[in-house]
Amino acid sequence: MEALVKAIRSIDRLNDLVGRTVAWLTLATVMVCAAVVVLRYAAGTGFVWMQELYVWTHALTFLLAAGFAFMRNAHVRVDIFYAPATPRAKAWIDLFGVTFLLLPWLILVAWAGWSYAASSFAIREESVQNNGMPALYVLKASIVVFCVLLGLQGLAWIGRCVLTLSGREAPKAAGVSGPLG
């Protein structure tokens, strides 16, 4: 069980690092969007690549920080049955949800995303807009990275459920306010 605890902590550290780093893209999104607006309305000019850049930073924020949000239990949850449940019942609900809903969905998205990103890499796809963002394949590849990071965090959550169900205390992730944290 000690190996399971170490694995959970390692996955948490990875998603914590990625999440805290990617959070800065939110600031970049706001700054680039503001610059686009100022350039358009104050200077009467604009750059397609800047308009696409803030869409990219926004997309990357959500894709790459999904595992971080899951680790912190910051995702949307229907609490009708979950909130009043005991920690053991919550662990069973989470175990079922991650195993039979989250992970199969991530496998499907990763499988589709892989071919989507690979074909984009193969042709070195760029924006369809003149003077748009180059390397569109990087953005498309982030779909696969999303699946990996969220999938790893799902495995860590399963590990927490297993520890809870076996009567052991699961490691707490920073900021986790859920039943297993």
Residue pairs with C-beta under 8 A, 6 or more apart in sequence:
1 163
1 166
1 168
4 159
4 162
4 163
5 159
5 163
5 171
7 155
7 156
7 159
8 156
8 159
8 160
8 163
8 170
8 171
9 171
11 71
11 152
11 153
11 155
11 156
12 71
12 153
12 156
12 171
12 173
12 174
14 67
14 149
14 152
15 67
15 68
15 70
15 71
15 149
15 152
15 153
16 68
16 71
16 173
16 174
18 64
18 65
18 67
18 68
18 149
19 64
19 65
19 67
19 68
19 69
19 71
19 72
20 68
22 60
22 61
22 64
22 65
22 68
23 61
23 65
25 57
25 58
25 60
25 61
26 57
26 61
28 54
28 57
29 54
29 57
29 58
29 61
32 50
32 53
32 54
32 57
33 54
35 50
36 46
36 47
36 50
36 51
36 54
39 45
39 46
39 47
39 50
40 46
47 131
48 127
48 129
48 130
48 131
48 132
49 127
49 131
49 132
49 133
52 127
52 129
52 132
52 133
53 133
56 133
56 139
59 139
59 142
60 139
60 142
63 142
63 143
63 145
63 146
64 142
64 145
64 146
64 149
66 146
66 149
66 150
67 149
67 150
67 152
67 153
68 149
68 153
69 75
70 150
70 153
70 154
70 157
71 153
71 156
71 173
71 176
72 173
72 174
72 175
72 176
72 177
73 176
73 177
73 178
73 181
74 175
81 93
82 90
82 93
82 179
85 93
85 179
87 164
87 179
87 180
88 164
88 165
90 178
90 179
90 180
91 160
91 161
91 164
91 165
91 179
91 180
92 161
92 165
94 157
94 160
94 161
94 179
94 180
95 158
95 161
95 162
95 165
98 154
98 157
98 158
98 161
99 158
102 150
102 151
102 154
103 151
103 154
103 155
106 147
106 150
106 151
106 154
107 147
107 151
109 143
109 146
109 147
110 143
110 144
110 147
110 148
110 151
113 140
113 143
113 144
113 146
113 147
114 144
116 140
116 143
117 137
117 140
117 141
117 143
117 144
120 136
120 137
120 140
120 141
121 137
121 141
124 135
124 137
125 135
125 136
125 137
125 140
126 132
126 133
126 134
126 135
126 136
127 133
127 134
127 136
133 139
157 180
159 170
160 170
160 171
160 180
160 181
161 170
161 180
163 169
163 170
164 170
164 180
170 180
170 181
172 181
173 181
